[in-house]
Amino acid sequence: MIQGIHKHINQETILLNLDDHIEEPEEFDDLSARKKKAFKKSILKVLVELFDTTGNIVNPSKCLTDLENRELRATTGMGKNVAIPHVRTLQARDFTVAIMKSEKGVYFNSLDSEPVFYFIGIVCPPYQDKKYLNFLSILSKMISEGELQRIIGGAQNANEILGEICRYR
């Protein structure tokens, strides 16, 4: 069981229809780097909107900037169709997790160059390092085992995802 995860994720921070909230270009190979960056920002913006529903975000605009700057250092597109946009930021009042699912798969500059279908976003204040690193470790294990993809991919609603993630060992 991922201890205490139910305190940091809820139905409002789970979006199973990301494709309805973004406008994806027809062909990414032909896009300029600037347009690819803008598209990635549009995905991060939706993620910040989910974080903001919790009341844990001090300034959504600055939180978005912090996530973008984190992405500039290294992509959080982990491969295996998963991205984990994450940042420790003063814009977060508490450890917060959001989940998004794309049915079509979207560009996110993933390490394996494959589309991303599953996003697990994490923001937390800088002083919550232990919780942050522990959760990233658990997510890495879930991804390598294919469990995260199974849980989110097979879910019909947010409650199914919450139940499965809270029960994961």
VEXMI-823577 format. One record per residue (C-alpha): residue number from 0; x, y, z. Coordinates in Angstrom, 1 decimal. Example, Ala and Ser with C-alpha at 12.3 -4.5 7.8 and 13.67 -1.06 7.14 Angstrom:
# residues 2
 nugu      X      Y      Z
    0   12.3   -4.5    7.8
    1   13.7   -1.1    7.1
# end
This chain:
# residues 169
 nugu      X      Y      Z
    0    0.0    0.0    0.0
    1    1.2    3.5   -0.8
    2    0.9    4.9    2.6
    3   -1.2    8.1    2.9
    4   -1.5    8.6   -0.8
    5   -5.3    9.1   -0.3
    6   -4.4   12.4    1.5
    7   -2.7   13.8   -1.6
    8   -4.8   12.7   -4.5
    9   -8.6   12.9   -5.0
   10  -11.2   12.7   -7.8
   11  -10.7   16.4   -8.7
   12   -7.0   15.7   -9.5
   13   -7.7   12.9  -11.9
   14   -8.5   13.7  -15.5
   15   -9.3   10.7  -17.8
   16   -9.9   12.8  -20.9
   17   -6.8   15.0  -21.4
   18   -7.4   15.0  -25.2
   19  -10.6   17.1  -24.7
   20   -8.5   19.8  -22.9
   21   -5.7   20.3  -25.4
   22   -5.4   21.0  -29.0
   23   -2.9   18.6  -30.5
   24   -1.2   19.5  -33.8
   25   -1.6   17.1  -36.7
   26    2.0   16.2  -37.2
   27    4.7   16.8  -34.6
   28    7.7   15.9  -36.8
   29    7.1   19.1  -38.8
   30    6.7   21.4  -35.8
   31    9.3   23.9  -34.8
   32   10.9   23.5  -31.3
   33    9.0   26.6  -30.2
   34    5.6   25.0  -31.1
   35    6.6   21.7  -29.4
   36    7.5   23.6  -26.3
   37    4.1   25.5  -26.4
   38    2.3   22.2  -26.8
   39    4.1   20.8  -23.8
   40    3.2   23.9  -21.8
   41   -0.5   23.4  -22.6
   42   -0.3   20.0  -21.0
   43    1.5   21.3  -18.0
   44   -1.1   24.1  -17.7
   45   -3.9   21.5  -17.5
   46   -1.9   19.7  -14.8
   47   -1.5   22.9  -12.8
   48   -5.3   23.5  -13.0
   49   -5.8   20.1  -11.5
   50   -3.3   20.8   -8.7
   51   -5.1   24.2   -8.1
   52   -8.4   22.4   -7.4
   53   -6.9   21.3   -4.1
   54   -6.2   24.7   -2.7
   55   -2.5   23.6   -2.3
   56   -1.1   26.0   -5.0
   57    0.0   29.5   -3.9
   58    0.3   31.0   -7.4
   59   -0.7   28.8  -10.4
   60    1.2   30.9  -12.9
   61    4.4   30.6  -10.9
   62    3.8   26.9  -10.4
   63    3.5   26.5  -14.1
   64    6.8   28.4  -14.7
   65    8.5   26.1  -12.1
   66    7.2   23.0  -13.9
   67    8.4   24.4  -17.3
   68   11.8   25.2  -15.9
   69   12.0   21.7  -14.5
   70   11.2   20.3  -17.9
   71   14.0   22.4  -19.5
   72   16.6   20.7  -17.3
   73   15.5   17.2  -18.3
   74   12.3   15.7  -19.7
   75   10.0   13.9  -17.3
   76    8.7   11.8  -20.2
   77   10.0    8.5  -18.6
   78    9.2    6.2  -21.5
   79    6.8    3.2  -21.5
   80    4.1    5.8  -22.4
   81    4.4    7.6  -19.0
   82    5.4   11.1  -18.0
   83    5.9   12.2  -14.4
   84    6.1   16.0  -14.5
   85    7.3   16.9  -11.0
   86    8.9   19.8   -9.1
   87    9.7   20.9   -5.6
   88    8.4   24.4   -5.4
   89    7.5   27.2   -2.9
   90    4.3   27.5   -4.9
   91    3.0   24.2   -3.3
   92    1.6   24.3    0.2
   93    1.6   20.5    0.5
   94    2.5   17.3   -1.4
   95    0.0   17.0   -4.3
   96   -0.5   14.4   -7.0
   97   -2.6   14.7  -10.2
   98   -3.2   12.0  -12.8
   99   -4.1   12.6  -16.5
  100   -4.9   10.1  -19.2
  101   -4.7   10.6  -23.0
  102   -6.6    8.1  -25.1
  103   -4.7    9.0  -28.3
  104   -1.2    9.5  -26.7
  105    0.5   12.9  -27.0
  106    4.0   14.3  -27.6
  107    6.0   15.0  -24.5
  108    9.6   14.6  -25.5
  109    9.7   11.2  -23.9
  110   13.1    9.4  -23.4
  111   11.9    6.6  -25.8
  112   10.4    9.1  -28.3
  113    7.0    7.3  -27.9
  114    3.7    9.1  -27.2
  115    2.6    9.6  -23.6
  116   -0.7    8.2  -22.5
  117   -0.4    8.5  -18.7
  118    0.7   11.5  -16.7
  119    1.4   11.5  -13.0
  120    2.1   15.1  -11.8
  121    3.7   15.9   -8.5
  122    4.3   19.2   -6.8
  123    5.5   19.6   -3.2
  124    7.2   22.2   -1.1
  125   11.0   21.8   -0.9
  126   10.9   20.6    2.7
  127    8.9   17.4    1.8
  128   11.9   15.7    0.1
  129   11.5   12.3    1.8
  130    7.8   12.0    0.8
  131    8.7   13.3   -2.7
  132   11.6   10.9   -3.3
  133    9.7    7.9   -1.8
  134    6.7    8.5   -4.1
  135    9.0    8.9   -7.2
  136   10.6    5.6   -6.3
  137    7.3    3.8   -6.0
  138    6.1    5.2   -9.3
  139    9.3    4.1  -11.0
  140    8.7    0.5   -9.7
  141    5.1    0.7  -10.9
  142    6.1    1.9  -14.3
  143    8.8   -0.8  -14.8
  144    6.3   -3.5  -13.7
  145    3.6   -2.1  -16.0
  146    1.3   -1.6  -13.1
  147    0.8    2.1  -13.5
  148   -0.1    1.7  -17.1
  149   -2.6   -1.1  -16.2
  150   -4.2    0.8  -13.4
  151   -4.8    4.0  -15.3
  152   -5.3    2.4  -18.7
  153   -8.0    0.1  -17.5
  154   -9.9    2.6  -15.3
  155  -13.3    3.7  -16.2
  156  -13.4    6.4  -13.5
  157  -11.3    8.2  -10.9
  158  -12.5    6.0   -8.1
  159  -11.1    2.9   -9.8
  160   -7.7    4.6  -10.1
  161   -7.7    5.8   -6.4
  162   -8.7    2.4   -5.2
  163   -6.0    0.6   -7.2
  164   -3.2    3.0   -6.3
  165   -4.1    3.0   -2.6
  166   -4.0   -0.8   -2.6
  167   -0.7   -1.1   -4.6
  168    2.1   -2.9   -2.6
# end
